[in-house]
Amino acid sequence: MVAKVLERFPAGSPRGSWPAEEYAAARRAEGRPATVVMDLESDSFLVVLEKRTED
C-alpha cells in the first residue's frame, strides 16, 4: 500500500480531528478516496489517498 499525503492538521488544535475529517469528506465528495490517519511522530492528523500496489 502506498499513500499520498494531501494535507496535515495539528492534533493539538481545539477542534481535534474535525478539520481533517471535514477536509477528507470534501475530497470524498469530489470522488477521491481520502482517509484520515494519525501520525504519532509529528502529532498530526494526515489526510491521505491510498493507492494499491501490485505485488
N, C-alpha and C positions, 0 to 999 in steps of 0.2 A: 504494500500500500504506500502510495506517495501522496503527500498533501501539500497544497499550495496555501500559504497564509494570505488571506485577503486584508485582514485588519487586526489590530491589537487594542485591547481595552484594559486599563489598570484594574486589578481586583480590589484595590482599596478605595474605589470610588463609593460615595454614599449610596448609590443605587445598586451596587454589587454587579451581577452579571447581566442586568437588564439591558444596558446599551448594546452589549454583544448579541444578546438574543434578538433584539429589535433589528439590528443590522443583518443578522443571519436570516431572519424572517423576510426582510425586504429582498435579499438575494434569492431566497427560495421562491418568492412571488415572481421574480424575473425568470424562473426556471433553472436556476443554478443550485445544485445540491449542497448548500452551505450547512456547516455544523459548528457548534461552539465546543471548544475543548479548553481545559485549564492547563496552563504551563506553570508548573510549580516553581521551576528555577527562576523565572522572571516575575512571578506573582502577577500574572495577567491572564485574561481570557483571550483566546485566539479564535477568529472566525476562519475556518478552513474549507477548502474544496478538496475532497478526497478523490484520487484517481486510482483505479485498479491497474496494477501492472501484471503483465503476463509472465508467469514463471518459466 
